[in-house]
Amino acid sequence: MATQDYVTYPRKAGSLVRWRGTATPIVSPAVVRIVFSIVAAACDALAILASAIITWFVYHYLAYPHAPAFQPVGAQGYMMAVLFIVPNMMRREYMFPNYLTFRSHMRRTVVLWNVAFASTIMLAFLAKTSAEFSRGAMLFFYVGGLGSVLLMRLALVRIVADRSGSGSVAQKRIYLVGFEEEIQRFIDTYKPWDIGMRVVAASVLRGPDSLRDDLALAAASARVLRPEEVFILVPWSNQETIEACIGAFLRVPAAIHLGPERVLDRFRDVHIERIGNISTLHLVRRPLSTLEVVTKRAFDIVIGSLALILLSPLLLLTGLAIRLDSKGPALFQQRRYGFNQVPFNIIKFRSMTTMDNGRTIQQATANDKRITRLGRILRRCNIDELPQLINVVRGDMSLVGPRPHAMAHDQHYMHNIALYARRHNVKPGITGWAQVNGYRGETDTEEKMQARVEHDLTYIDNWSLWFDIKIMLLTVFSRKAYTNAG
């Protein structure tokens, strides 16, 4: 990471702070962005065409090692490259900022790859050339090509992150203006050089009495340094100073940004939304659209009902084993908060000698003596949660979602952890993104619960049917899903 040193000029007419990274960009950011976009598109093309040829040879060698070579998928590879790259260019996929993180590449790439592949098959059918290539080879190409594109993009993201962190490339040259405390907080919190930005200078505003002189110096300095972006770092409540800053920098040929207010750090998808002639700051989107709610509910009913039928022998045997192992019923119910904090009775196999359901509930610990011998096995294998399929079919829960906690624990954490209550914006689940990442079992510290909540919010903000399917598969096959079972 580049170390950022600076020189502070006298404060008689406002303080100007100039940042200098240890590594200076060799070319301008504008040239870097143009060249990078070309390189990124070329990398996708190379990955697609290379995988088209390689997968054809591999398939031919495995399926027909002694047969003469048939028509390769080269033509289809060229078609796929065009149908995949051109839409990516139109939606500005190859812009430098998109390669600062790999987080969103998976979903966008898979969706467009499927569309391009289906379009290629359709065009080949309409052109009556589909009989000239092997369906098996095309299947190999589908998997190999998608994997190659994702690996190529991951490599580019790593390179961009490394070069941005060292300060040798910069996406944008930015200029900061505002109060000293806000500028320092912006630098410490966001570390702009880590996301491809280079701070060329910062002008410190001293107060209302010297605001006019300070802004005159700031604007003059910005005209000399020619930044691409100007960030106004002033509390949003100070409207007079913000208006003065905007007025001063409108005469500078640069984009102007109002710096992030502290409250915005709590939300991931903040953006300006215009409804008619009303401009609003959109903080949190509705968790699921109407279509997504219907899709998720239909999936829950179909899979939940099928699972109940197929697992009914296991459920009956487990219930019988619990009755034989210890005194008490096979099932127990406990009040939990569900969607929109509406209480419901969750159904579980009894795994403990006690069945607490009051205002004070003690969490199960790793070596809790209240857990029965059979209960320990049920908890370790996640079998104790299977009766909740009844809750899913009834509509109290979903197959996948944030795990519901005891009401007493909900009320405690709701006042101590920011955004905890957002977990109730979707139906609770039998399993969830937090559980398959190892955040299950006892939460004896607020740090553990904070980590669980962060994973739950990630699930809510990135929901898709494929995400649900992935979590369900990980629940069965991932080791992390079985850790900390208690």
Buried (B, 14 or more C-beta within 10 A) or exposed (E): EBEBEEEEBEEEEBBBBBBBBEBEBEEEBEEBBEEBBEEBBEBBBBBBBBBBBBBBEBBBEEEEEEEEEEBBBEBBBBBBBBBBBEBBBEEEBBBBBBBBEBEEBEEBBBEBBEEBBEBBBEBBEEEEBBEBBBEBBBEBBBEBBBEBBBEBBBEBBEBBBEBBBBBBBBBBBBBBBBBBEBBBBBBEEBBBBBBBBBBBBBBBBBEEEBBEEBBEBBBBBBBEBEBBBBBBBBBBEBEEBBEBBEEBBEEBEBEBEEBBBEEEEEBEEBEEEEEEEEEEEEEBBEBBEEEBBEBBBEBBBEBBEEBBEEBEEEBEEBBEBBEEBBEBEBBBBBBBBBBEEEEBBBBBBBBBBBEBBEEEBEBBEEEBEEBBEBBBBBBBEBBBBBBBBBBBBEBBBBBBBBBBBBBBBBEBBBEEBEBBBBBBBBBBBBBBBBBBBBBBBBBEEEEBBBBBBBBBBBBBBBBEEEBBBBBBEBBEEBEBBBBBBB
